[in-house]
């Protein structure tokens, strides 16, 4: 898996977990303390989140960070 595929999969996983939690992008961004624009760009693989952002999103989604890396 290359780096681009890795971040694409993270974005897909975040979207799946967000939808399972019944959260909008706006609400997840608010809870995580990031901008809505950045949130949207993570989900479609335009922006690549750093570790700090990944931890914020995992906390906001109430999952362990490793769950964001479980693809499939």
N, C-alpha and C positions, 0 to 999 in steps of 0.2 A: 504494500500500500504506500502510495506516495503522499507527500505532505498535503497536497490539495485535496486528495480523496479523504484523508484523515479529517480535515476541517469540514469538509462537506458532510461527512458522517456525523460529526459533532452537532452541526446545525440541524440535521434531520432528527437526531436523537433529542435535542432540546425541544424542537417543535413537537415531537411525539409526546414527550413528558409534559410539556405545557398543556397540550390539548387534553391529555388524560386527566390533568389536574383541574380542567375547566377554566384555565386562565387565558386571557387575551394577551397578545404581545405587550400591549400597553400596561396591563396589570403586572405581568412578570417583570417588565423593565422597571416599573415603579418599585416593586418589592426588592429587586436586586440592586437598585440605585444606579441604573444605567439609562441612557437615553433610549427612547422608542426607536429612533432612527438606527442606532447601533444594534439594538435587539433584532430588528428586522433584517439587517445586513448580516448578522451572525447566522440566522436561519437559512439564508440563501447563499451563503458562502462568499459574500463580498468582503466581510471583515473576518479576521482570524482572532478569536478571543485569546487573551493571555491567561495565565494561571489564576491571577487575582479575579478576573471576570468569571472564569469557569467556577471558581469557588463560590462567588456571589450567586451565580445562577443555580448551582447545586443546592445551596442553602435556601434560596427562594423557592425552589421546587421541592424542598424537603426530601432530598435524596442524597446518598453518599456520592461524593464526586466521581468515584469509579463507574457509577451507573451511566454517566455521560459518555463513557468510552466503551460501553458494551454495545457493539454494533451487531445486529441480527437477532 
